[in-house]
Amino acid sequence: MPEEKNEMSLEAAFARLDEITKALEDPKTSLEDSFALYREGSALLKMADGKIDMVEKQVQMISEDGDME
């Protein structure tokens, strides 16, 4: 994977997760490769969840008039 997971954008993470899903659905994917893909996908999901949580917290801090609380 060219980008580090921590530096990867959400869009890139979701695109990679889509690739992983397609590879896992392919019956030609070996058990070992499936396990590696599963681990990579789990790490990407954890990273994406953390970024989404951070954005949600920032949005909650913005009051209705646009000022930060």
N, CA, C and O atoms as a GROMACS GRO file, in nm:
protein
  276
    1MET      N    1   0.085  -0.117   0.000
    1MET     CA    2   0.000   0.000   0.000
    1MET      C    3   0.090   0.123   0.000
    1MET      O    4   0.177   0.134   0.086
    2PRO      N    5   0.071   0.216  -0.095
    2PRO     CA    6   0.162   0.328  -0.108
    2PRO      C    7   0.151   0.430   0.005
    2PRO      O    8   0.254   0.486   0.045
    3GLU      N    9   0.034   0.455   0.057
    3GLU     CA   10   0.016   0.555   0.162
    3GLU      C   11   0.018   0.489   0.298
    3GLU      O   12  -0.030   0.377   0.316
    4GLU      N   13   0.074   0.561   0.396
    4GLU     CA   14   0.066   0.514   0.533
    4GLU      C   15  -0.080   0.523   0.577
    4GLU      O   16  -0.151   0.615   0.536
    5LYS      N   17  -0.126   0.429   0.660
    5LYS     CA   18  -0.265   0.429   0.701
    5LYS      C   19  -0.303   0.555   0.778
    5LYS      O   20  -0.414   0.605   0.762
    6ASN      N   21  -0.211   0.608   0.861
    6ASN     CA   22  -0.242   0.727   0.939
    6ASN      C   23  -0.253   0.852   0.852
    6ASN      O   24  -0.323   0.946   0.889
    7GLU      N   25  -0.185   0.854   0.738
    7GLU     CA   26  -0.185   0.970   0.651
    7GLU      C   27  -0.286   0.955   0.538
    7GLU      O   28  -0.305   1.049   0.460
    8MET      N   29  -0.350   0.843   0.527
    8MET     CA   30  -0.443   0.815   0.418
    8MET      C   31  -0.573   0.893   0.439
    8MET      O   32  -0.625   0.901   0.551
    9SER      N   33  -0.625   0.950   0.332
    9SER     CA   34  -0.754   1.018   0.340
    9SER      C   35  -0.865   0.916   0.355
    9SER      O   36  -0.848   0.798   0.324
   10LEU      N   37  -0.978   0.962   0.404
   10LEU     CA   38  -1.092   0.872   0.416
   10LEU      C   39  -1.134   0.816   0.280
   10LEU      O   40  -1.170   0.699   0.269
   11GLU      N   41  -1.128   0.900   0.178
   11GLU     CA   42  -1.165   0.856   0.044
   11GLU      C   43  -1.074   0.744  -0.003
   11GLU      O   44  -1.120   0.645  -0.060
   12ALA      N   45  -0.943   0.760   0.020
   12ALA     CA   46  -0.847   0.658  -0.021
   12ALA      C   47  -0.868   0.530   0.061
   12ALA      O   48  -0.858   0.419   0.008
   13ALA      N   49  -0.898   0.545   0.189
   13ALA     CA   50  -0.922   0.428   0.274
   13ALA      C   51  -1.045   0.352   0.226
   13ALA      O   52  -1.043   0.229   0.218
   14PHE      N   53  -1.152   0.424   0.195
   14PHE     CA   54  -1.273   0.358   0.148
   14PHE      C   55  -1.252   0.292   0.012
   14PHE      O   56  -1.307   0.186  -0.016
   15ALA      N   57  -1.172   0.355  -0.073
   15ALA     CA   58  -1.142   0.295  -0.204
   15ALA      C   59  -1.063   0.165  -0.184
   15ALA      O   60  -1.091   0.064  -0.250
   16ARG      N   61  -0.966   0.166  -0.093
   16ARG     CA   62  -0.889   0.044  -0.066
   16ARG      C   63  -0.977  -0.063  -0.003
   16ARG      O   64  -0.964  -0.181  -0.035
   17LEU      N   65  -1.067  -0.022   0.087
   17LEU     CA   66  -1.159  -0.118   0.147
   17LEU      C   67  -1.247  -0.183   0.041
   17LEU      O   68  -1.279  -0.301   0.050
   18ASP      N   69  -1.287  -0.106  -0.059
   18ASP     CA   70  -1.366  -0.162  -0.170
   18ASP      C   71  -1.284  -0.266  -0.246
   18ASP      O   72  -1.336  -0.372  -0.282
   19GLU      N   73  -1.155  -0.236  -0.270
   19GLU     CA   74  -1.067  -0.332  -0.338
   19GLU      C   75  -1.053  -0.460  -0.255
   19GLU      O   76  -1.056  -0.571  -0.307
   20ILE      N   77  -1.036  -0.441  -0.125
   20ILE     CA   78  -1.020  -0.556  -0.035
   20ILE      C   79  -1.146  -0.642  -0.036
   20ILE      O   80  -1.137  -0.765  -0.041
   21THR      N   81  -1.262  -0.579  -0.032
   21THR     CA   82  -1.389  -0.652  -0.034
   21THR      C   83  -1.401  -0.736  -0.160
   21THR      O   84  -1.440  -0.853  -0.155
   22LYS      N   85  -1.366  -0.675  -0.274
   22LYS     CA   86  -1.373  -0.749  -0.400
   22LYS      C   87  -1.277  -0.867  -0.401
   22LYS      O   88  -1.310  -0.975  -0.450
   23ALA      N   89  -1.156  -0.846  -0.346
   23ALA     CA   90  -1.058  -0.955  -0.342
   23ALA      C   91  -1.105  -1.067  -0.250
   23ALA      O   92  -1.085  -1.184  -0.280
   24LEU      N   93  -1.168  -1.031  -0.138
   24LEU     CA   94  -1.217  -1.133  -0.045
   24LEU      C   95  -1.334  -1.212  -0.104
   24LEU      O   96  -1.354  -1.328  -0.069
   25GLU      N   97  -1.409  -1.150  -0.193
   25GLU     CA   98  -1.521  -1.218  -0.258
   25GLU      C   99  -1.475  -1.310  -0.371
   25GLU      O  100  -1.552  -1.395  -0.417
   26ASP      N  101  -1.352  -1.293  -0.416
   26ASP     CA  102  -1.298  -1.374  -0.526
   26ASP      C  103  -1.262  -1.513  -0.473
   26ASP      O  104  -1.179  -1.525  -0.383
   27PRO      N  105  -1.324  -1.617  -0.528
   27PRO     CA  106  -1.295  -1.753  -0.479
   27PRO      C  107  -1.150  -1.796  -0.506
   27PRO      O  108  -1.104  -1.894  -0.446
   28LYS      N  109  -1.079  -1.727  -0.592
   28LYS     CA  110  -0.940  -1.762  -0.621
   28LYS      C  111  -0.843  -1.709  -0.516
   28LYS      O  112  -0.726  -1.748  -0.514
   29THR      N  113  -0.890  -1.621  -0.427
   29THR     CA  114  -0.803  -1.566  -0.323
   29THR      C  115  -0.775  -1.674  -0.219
   29THR      O  116  -0.866  -1.736  -0.165
   30SER      N  117  -0.646  -1.696  -0.192
   30SER     CA  118  -0.607  -1.801  -0.098
   30SER      C  119  -0.646  -1.764   0.044
   30SER      O  120  -0.674  -1.648   0.075
   31LEU      N  121  -0.648  -1.863   0.130
   31LEU     CA  122  -0.680  -1.841   0.270
   31LEU      C  123  -0.580  -1.746   0.334
   31LEU      O  124  -0.618  -1.658   0.411
   32GLU      N  125  -0.452  -1.763   0.304
   32GLU     CA  126  -0.348  -1.677   0.360
   32GLU      C  127  -0.366  -1.533   0.314
   32GLU      O  128  -0.356  -1.440   0.394
   33ASP      N  129  -0.394  -1.514   0.184
   33ASP     CA  130  -0.417  -1.380   0.132
   33ASP      C  131  -0.544  -1.320   0.192
   33ASP      O  132  -0.549  -1.201   0.222
   34SER      N  133  -0.646  -1.402   0.208
   34SER     CA  134  -0.771  -1.354   0.268
   34SER      C  135  -0.747  -1.303   0.410
   34SER      O  136  -0.801  -1.200   0.450
   35PHE      N  137  -0.667  -1.376   0.486
   35PHE     CA  138  -0.637  -1.335   0.623
   35PHE      C  139  -0.561  -1.203   0.623
   35PHE      O  140  -0.591  -1.114   0.703
   36ALA      N  141  -0.462  -1.189   0.534
   36ALA     CA  142  -0.385  -1.064   0.526
   36ALA      C  143  -0.475  -0.947   0.486
   36ALA      O  144  -0.463  -0.837   0.540
   37LEU      N  145  -0.564  -0.972   0.390
   37LEU     CA  146  -0.656  -0.867   0.347
   37LEU      C  147  -0.753  -0.829   0.459
   37LEU      O  148  -0.785  -0.711   0.477
   38TYR      N  149  -0.798  -0.928   0.533
   38TYR     CA  150  -0.887  -0.902   0.645
   38TYR      C  151  -0.818  -0.814   0.749
   38TYR      O  152  -0.878  -0.719   0.800
   39ARG      N  153  -0.693  -0.846   0.780
   39ARG     CA  154  -0.619  -0.766   0.878
   39ARG      C  155  -0.599  -0.624   0.828
   39ARG      O  156  -0.615  -0.529   0.905
   40GLU      N  157  -0.564  -0.608   0.702
   40GLU     CA  158  -0.547  -0.475   0.644
   40GLU      C  159  -0.677  -0.398   0.650
   40GLU      O  160  -0.679  -0.280   0.687
   41GLY      N  161  -0.787  -0.462   0.613
   41GLY     CA  162  -0.918  -0.398   0.617
   41GLY      C  163  -0.957  -0.357   0.758
   41GLY      O  164  -1.014  -0.249   0.777
   42SER      N  165  -0.929  -0.441   0.855
   42SER     CA  166  -0.960  -0.408   0.994
   42SER      C  167  -0.882  -0.285   1.039
   42SER      O  168  -0.937  -0.199   1.108
   43ALA      N  169  -0.755  -0.278   1.002
   43ALA     CA  170  -0.674  -0.162   1.038
   43ALA      C  171  -0.726  -0.035   0.970
   43ALA      O  172  -0.731   0.072   1.032
   44LEU      N  173  -0.766  -0.047   0.844
   44LEU     CA  174  -0.821   0.069   0.773
   44LEU      C  175  -0.952   0.116   0.836
   44LEU      O  176  -0.975   0.236   0.850
   45LEU      N  177  -1.036   0.022   0.874
   45LEU     CA  178  -1.162   0.058   0.940
   45LEU      C  179  -1.138   0.129   1.072
   45LEU      O  180  -1.206   0.226   1.104
   46LYS      N  181  -1.042   0.081   1.148
   46LYS     CA  182  -1.009   0.144   1.277
   46LYS      C  183  -0.959   0.287   1.254
   46LYS      O  184  -1.000   0.379   1.325
   47MET      N  185  -0.871   0.306   1.155
   47MET     CA  186  -0.819   0.438   1.123
   47MET      C  187  -0.931   0.531   1.078
   47MET      O  188  -0.939   0.646   1.123
   48ALA      N  189  -1.018   0.483   0.990
   48ALA     CA  190  -1.128   0.564   0.939
   48ALA      C  191  -1.225   0.601   1.051
   48ALA      O  192  -1.273   0.714   1.056
   49ASP      N  193  -1.253   0.507   1.139
   49ASP     CA  194  -1.342   0.533   1.251
   49ASP      C  195  -1.285   0.643   1.340
   49ASP      O  196  -1.359   0.730   1.387
   50GLY      N  197  -1.155   0.640   1.365
   50GLY     CA  198  -1.090   0.742   1.446
   50GLY      C  199  -1.100   0.879   1.382
   50GLY      O  200  -1.126   0.978   1.450
   51LYS      N  201  -1.078   0.886   1.251
   51LYS     CA  202  -1.088   1.014   1.181
   51LYS      C  203  -1.231   1.067   1.182
   51LYS      O  204  -1.253   1.186   1.201
   52ILE      N  205  -1.327   0.979   1.162
   52ILE     CA  206  -1.468   1.020   1.164
   52ILE      C  207  -1.507   1.069   1.303
   52ILE      O  208  -1.577   1.170   1.315
   53ASP      N  209  -1.464   1.001   1.408
   53ASP     CA  210  -1.491   1.044   1.544
   53ASP      C  211  -1.433   1.183   1.571
   53ASP      O  212  -1.498   1.266   1.634
   54MET      N  213  -1.312   1.207   1.523
   54MET     CA  214  -1.247   1.337   1.542
   54MET      C  215  -1.328   1.448   1.474
   54MET      O  216  -1.349   1.555   1.533
   55VAL      N  217  -1.374   1.423   1.353
   55VAL     CA  218  -1.453   1.523   1.281
   55VAL      C  219  -1.586   1.546   1.351
   55VAL      O  220  -1.631   1.660   1.363
   56GLU      N  221  -1.650   1.440   1.398
   56GLU     CA  222  -1.776   1.454   1.470
   56GLU      C  223  -1.760   1.540   1.594
   56GLU      O  224  -1.846   1.623   1.623
   57LYS      N  225  -1.652   1.521   1.668
   57LYS     CA  226  -1.626   1.601   1.788
   57LYS      C  227  -1.606   1.748   1.751
   57LYS      O  228  -1.653   1.836   1.823
   58GLN      N  229  -1.536   1.774   1.641
   58GLN     CA  230  -1.514   1.912   1.598
   58GLN      C  231  -1.646   1.977   1.558
   58GLN      O  232  -1.669   2.094   1.588
   59VAL      N  233  -1.732   1.902   1.490
   59VAL     CA  234  -1.861   1.956   1.446
   59VAL      C  235  -1.948   1.986   1.568
   59VAL      O  236  -2.018   2.087   1.570
   60GLN      N  237  -1.945   1.900   1.669
   60GLN     CA  238  -2.024   1.922   1.789
   60GLN      C  239  -1.979   2.046   1.864
   60GLN      O  240  -2.059   2.107   1.934
   61MET      N  241  -1.852   2.084   1.850
   61MET     CA  242  -1.800   2.200   1.920
   61MET      C  243  -1.839   2.331   1.851
   61MET      O  244  -1.827   2.438   1.912
   62ILE      N  245  -1.884   2.325   1.729
   62ILE     CA  246  -1.921   2.446   1.656
   62ILE      C  247  -2.065   2.482   1.692
   62ILE      O  248  -2.156   2.400   1.676
   63SER      N  249  -2.084   2.604   1.740
   63SER     CA  250  -2.218   2.647   1.777
   63SER      C  251  -2.296   2.687   1.651
   63SER      O  252  -2.241   2.689   1.541
   64GLU      N  253  -2.422   2.718   1.669
   64GLU     CA  254  -2.509   2.749   1.556
   64GLU      C  255  -2.461   2.872   1.478
   64GLU      O  256  -2.484   2.879   1.358
   65ASP      N  257  -2.396   2.969   1.544
   65ASP     CA  258  -2.350   3.088   1.473
   65ASP      C  259  -2.212   3.070   1.410
   65ASP      O  260  -2.155   3.165   1.356
   66GLY      N  261  -2.158   2.949   1.417
   66GLY     CA  262  -2.033   2.919   1.351
   66GLY      C  263  -1.910   2.936   1.436
   66GLY      O  264  -1.799   2.911   1.389
   67ASP      N  265  -1.926   2.979   1.561
   67ASP     CA  266  -1.812   2.996   1.650
   67ASP      C  267  -1.781   2.865   1.720
   67ASP      O  268  -1.869   2.782   1.743
   68MET      N  269  -1.655   2.848   1.753
   68MET     CA  270  -1.614   2.732   1.829
   68MET      C  271  -1.649   2.755   1.976
   68MET      O  272  -1.629   2.865   2.027
   69GLU      N  273  -1.700   2.654   2.042
   69GLU     CA  274  -1.732   2.667   2.184
   69GLU      C  275  -1.614   2.631   2.268
   69GLU      O  276  -1.621   2.636   2.391
   0.00000   0.00000   0.00000
